[in-house]
Amino acid sequence: MHETTTLLIELGAIILGLGLIGRFAGRIGLSPIPLYLLVGLAFGTGGLLPMSASEDFVAVGAEIGVILLLLLLGLEYTASELVGNLKTQYPSGVVDFVLNALPGAAAALLLGWGPVAAVALAGVTWISSSGVIAKVLTDLGRLGNRETPVILGILVMEDLAMAVYLPLLTALLAGVGLAGGSITLLIALGTVGLVLYLALRHGRLISRAVSSDNPEMLLLVVLGLTLLVAGIAQELQVSAAVGAFLVGIALSGEVAEGARKLLTPLRDLFAAVFFVFFGLSTDPTQIPPVLLPALLLAVVTTVTKILTGWYAASRAGIGPRGRLRAGGALVARGEFSIVIAGLAVATEPRIGPIATAYVLILVILGPLAARWTEPAVGWLRQNRKSAEPLPECHDDVAVTPGTASATPESAPATTETAPAPAPAPSGHGPAKGS
């Protein structure tokens, strides 16, 4: 069979399968991401029916999927909102690093892999998946929730931290001296600073230059600009995802709204391709030997991410339910963890399988944690209260007419149900440019 014919058949089967899986996931009320990954495992290297003809195309589509996920995420917020989040949430970023990077570093040292591998595995366990989380927040309709800016603030701090971490890790893995590593780091920081400055100071001019009444022209210009900036950012040792996100925050007003409507279907298509590609590039036979240590590490860092979200949301004055939703949403790891593991494999080959198994566990568990952490904790609390013994009733105690019959424990409920001083925010997300 001709190579092009095979490519078309494989791509058609993949896209049709994604559509059917998405419909099935929607009917049972789950995110389709875990199912996309399992399909990729089934048809990838070492799977039931490997697909080789479409591998290169799917790889490029996966890169575009991550870029579009971060672009659409950036379109939800303005540059001023981004800077405001960074200024107010940097303590949460420090807590995020301490709670989630240290378990990975400790695991590598306990396994005897050495300090460089410890730095690499620390990054694998530290960084949440912006792509997965962006898709989950969209699927669950939470872009307008009060805790969502907190989640995005942590993700942005992690993504921007990658502009510092990845050049340093690359230098450590290559054995480059202090001078070479410093130059790489300065280039990365300068690139991020320049793009952020342009977004803050000249965002209106950029939006005006991109704006068009013709939807076709707007789509082409925004998509082309995003891919161009992402490619340049990648070449300068800055994440392509960070570049795409910064393009998104640079656009505002009607341009942002129009671009969001035009690019959402493309994002959904290529994001699904990204998750399938992750599964396709994973050999299932390498997972069982490292499944136990990866599972233990996943359990520990699931708890630490939930604690991170709880702390960050509590600093923003959000209630317990929102804190749990924030923590559960941060659990997923994905694209950055795989990139870090890929860089470290040459120095410590054993890090590849454990990182793959770890990310696979959490990229499946992440959407489930985002959906069920808050309801599960509420259910446990309710069951614990119902299991408590009722207070003893003394027949010789009478209630005087006109006095409150409520027990002292229930008295605080009156103050908790009092009307809040300000109404809760509503809508589907912050309006850009307003």
Phi, psi and omega in degrees: 000140181298146184299319180295321178297317177298319179299314181296319180296314181296315179296317178299318179295319180296310184293318177298316179298321178297320179297315180293321179295318179299319178295318180296315180298321179295324181290329180264003174077028180241159172289141181282354186303309179302323179291322175302316181295318180295324176296318177299319178297321183292329186246012179263199180299124181081004182273193183290318184215085184299140177248109185260328186294326184262008187299312182295318180296317180295325179298315178294318178299325178294319177299317179296324179299314179297317181298316180291324177301315182285328176297311180295328176294318178294328180294342180284342188224152178270166180297322180295323177294322178298310181297320178299318178297318181296321181293321185272339188248009181298329174299324177295325176296322177295315178298319178301315180296313184295314185290327190251337177277323184298321177300320178294316179297317180296320179298316180297319179292321178295328178279356178077031184270348177095169186293323181294316176296327178295320177297320181292313182291333174298320177293323180299317183276343184281311194275121172286162180272106177298322181295312180296315183294320177300318179292319182294315179300322178292314181299323182273358179066038185253011182298335180265003181290155181295329182278348184298316175302328177294314178300313181295324178299317178294318179298318180294319178298321177294315181297318178291326177297331177298333177295337176264318187292312185299314176299321179295316179297317179301318179295318179296316181294326181275353182071024181289146180288180183298321183295313180296319178294324180294321179296315179300318180295319180295320178298316181296313180295321179296321179296312179298316180298319180295312181296320180293323177296315179298322179294320182287314189271329188232026180299322179295320179295319179297316179298320180294322180291327182278333188302143177203142176282345180270114182304323180297315181294320179297317179299312183295317183291314182294315180296315179297316179298318181295313180296322179296311180295320179297318179294317178295319178298318178296320180295328181268021176069019173253145182300138175297328178296320178297317178300317179295319179298319181292326173298318180299316181285341178286338180266141183213174175066219184295329179297314180297317180295315179295317179297323180297316180294321183285325188268346182302314178298321178295319178301314182298320180295306186286333175295319176298320178297321179300313183291325176293319181298322177302318177290321180298325184275004181252127178274114183300334183290342180274351187279315185306318183296334183249013186293319183294307178297324178294322179293318178298316179295323179294320180296314181298313185281344169294315178296317182293326177290322177296320176296321177299311179297321178299313181297313183296316180291326178293326177294334179271005178077022182270145183289173184303320182295316177294326178296318178293320178296320179297315180295315179297325181292336184273358189293322189296137168246159184193249194300314181294321179298321178292320178299315180298313180298322179297323177292325187274347186300323182297325180276318180226091185301333183290345181286337182298302182298318183291324177293320179296314179296319180298311181294321180298319179298313186280336177284339172274317181289330185304305178300326178291320178295320179298324182280321195246354182300309182293313177297324182293317179295320177298320178295318179296318179296318180296317179294324180294320178293320181291336180277347180290140180292145179289147178295147181295141180255121180261120182294339184273003179258120181252150177264122181289134180302136178095350179263162181288136179267358182285148176286159179301328182294333183269353183298318181299341181299335180296319181285329182289332182266007178293150182300139179290151181292338180224145181290151177291146180293150179231175179108184183254010179148163180295141180277124181282138175081005182267000000 
